[in-house]
Amino acid sequence: MKINKEMLDSLASMGDTELWGQIRAIAASHGLRIPEGVPSHAEMEKLRSMMRGETKMSLSEAVKIINNKKRETK
């Protein structure tokens, strides 16, 4: 899968539930399992801001969002 600006813009325009579903599907296509429950709206906005190029997010920050969600589902 090639991720480009148009794809990121399309993803960023989705609602929280739909966006999280797409993130989970992309992760699953690469053998990664991410919990079903949608992170908080604030966390989703951080991801959208990164997708739009408005802010920088390190890989460790993105992983932190996923790990926080995993802890909540346990």
C-alpha positions as CSV (number, residue, x, y, z in Angstrom):
1,M,0.0,0.0,0.0
2,K,1.3,3.4,-1.0
3,I,0.2,6.2,1.3
4,N,0.1,9.6,-0.4
5,K,-1.2,13.1,0.4
6,E,-4.6,12.5,-1.1
7,M,-5.0,9.3,1.0
8,L,-4.0,11.1,4.2
9,D,-6.4,13.9,3.5
10,S,-9.2,11.4,2.8
11,L,-8.4,9.6,6.1
12,A,-8.2,12.8,8.1
13,S,-11.7,13.8,6.9
14,M,-13.3,10.7,8.3
15,G,-15.2,10.5,11.6
16,D,-13.4,9.0,14.6
17,T,-15.0,5.5,14.3
18,E,-14.4,5.2,10.5
19,L,-10.8,6.5,10.8
20,W,-10.0,4.1,13.6
21,G,-11.4,1.3,11.5
22,Q,-9.2,2.3,8.6
23,I,-6.1,2.5,10.9
24,R,-6.9,-1.0,12.2
25,A,-7.4,-2.3,8.7
26,I,-4.0,-0.9,7.5
27,A,-2.3,-2.3,10.6
28,A,-3.9,-5.7,10.1
29,S,-2.7,-5.8,6.5
30,H,0.8,-5.5,7.9
31,G,0.3,-8.2,10.5
32,L,-0.4,-5.8,13.4
33,R,-3.3,-6.1,15.8
34,I,-4.9,-3.0,17.2
35,P,-7.8,-3.0,19.7
36,E,-11.3,-2.3,18.4
37,G,-12.4,0.5,20.8
38,V,-11.9,4.0,19.4
39,P,-9.4,6.3,21.3
40,S,-10.7,9.6,22.7
41,H,-11.6,12.3,20.3
42,A,-8.6,14.3,21.5
43,E,-6.3,11.4,20.6
44,M,-7.9,11.1,17.2
45,E,-7.5,14.8,16.5
46,K,-3.7,14.4,17.2
47,L,-3.6,11.7,14.6
48,R,-5.6,13.9,12.1
49,S,-3.3,16.8,12.7
50,M,-0.3,14.6,11.9
51,M,-2.0,13.3,8.7
52,R,-2.6,16.8,7.5
53,G,1.0,17.8,8.2
54,E,-0.1,20.4,10.7
55,T,2.0,18.9,13.4
56,K,4.9,16.4,13.6
57,M,4.4,13.2,15.5
58,S,7.2,10.8,16.3
59,L,6.7,7.1,15.9
60,S,6.9,6.8,19.7
61,E,4.0,9.2,20.1
62,A,1.8,7.2,17.7
63,V,2.7,4.0,19.4
64,K,1.9,5.6,22.8
65,I,-1.7,6.3,21.5
66,I,-2.0,2.6,20.5
67,N,-0.5,1.3,23.7
68,N,-2.9,3.5,25.8
69,K,-5.8,2.0,23.9
70,K,-4.5,-1.5,24.5
71,R,-4.2,-0.8,28.3
72,E,-7.8,0.5,28.3
73,T,-9.2,-2.7,26.8
74,K,-7.6,-5.0,29.3
